């Protein structure tokens, strides 16, 4: 029949394409094709059986099921906490350097009777800060804005990441060095201090001393705590019938003694805080602070300490209380005696701006609000602590 028009690379294909069987005859199929097909089919069956056998015999990582869209998503981890609570503990997973979650190492239980140890809840955080002179205000076990600012001050002093939260690095540095609670026995002297407070400026000026009205008020200030918290710690005590010898549970909040005089103080009006620094610009103390209710009465700039008086009396000037009907009727100055319920509390630190000073208050649980006539208010216990650091002529910088 002739030659093909070009080279053929497959001899089998050449034979079947160039020659045809004679008409009327059927050519038997080559057994080679049958053998080839049988071999291929056998190989496929063997490969399938081998694959299934491997799946049964060898362990493998579970893979997401395509039938379940949820299984294709990475597991969600809890958002980091920014507030404190009594159950503020690390979560069950830890973040790796690449952001994926991995099982956290098992936590070692904290021996609560061994000190120093980390603070375990919101109250202990407040207590640990207060013991170091970094006051969160009245202790109440409910951390809020003032506790956050105290944590910020602690983190800045310790050169930690400033988060205002009890993160891992802060927890490892903020330690309790003694039992968080103590027992206090009410004395006859405590009860002897109690007396009613006059209702008017004139009545108060006629009293011998502006002391505590109730044993709860006295005990709360002694423990640097909110009266409500003292009631929570002593639910079975009827505060109206307390007698000498009554035992109470109180926060054990004794501070370290003052070891150096301050170099300067800074009052931050926006944050309503007063901070005290040493010669090396190291933070010595941090206090919540009340400021003037009206912006025009808030002095800004450099002031200086002009006088320091403990247990001061108070000169009531009706010109400073135009909102008071009694002041308008009196039309004269009055001298109010010393005491924790004196309008300036137990300490007066006069500044070189006439009429301005840093002082205590009869209502420490309200410190941190904009409510004064112009002066800077601290809780009595913080004003007393601050008075041990200041000196006449010390600069006080008031910043917006």
Secondary structure, 3 states (H helix, E strand, C coil): CCCCCCCCCCHHHHHHHHCCCCCCCCCCCCHHHHHHHHHHHHHHHHHHHHHHHHHHHCCCCCCCCCCCHHHHCCCCCCCCCCCCCCCCCCCCEEECCCCCEEECCCCCCCCCCCCCEECCCHHHHHHHHHHCCECCCCECCCCCHHHHHHHHHHHHHCCCCCCCCCCHHHHHHCEECCCCEEEEECCHHHHHHCCCCCCCHHHHHCCCCCCCCCHHHHHHHHCCECHHHHHHHCCCCCHHHCCCCCEEEEECCCCCCCCCCCCEEEEECCCCEEEEECCCCCEEEEEECEEECCHHHCCCEEEEEEEEEECCCEEECHHHCCCCHHHHHHCCCEEECCCCCCCCCCEEEEECCCCCEEECCCCHHHCCCEEECCCEECCHHHHHHHHCCCCCCCEEEEEC
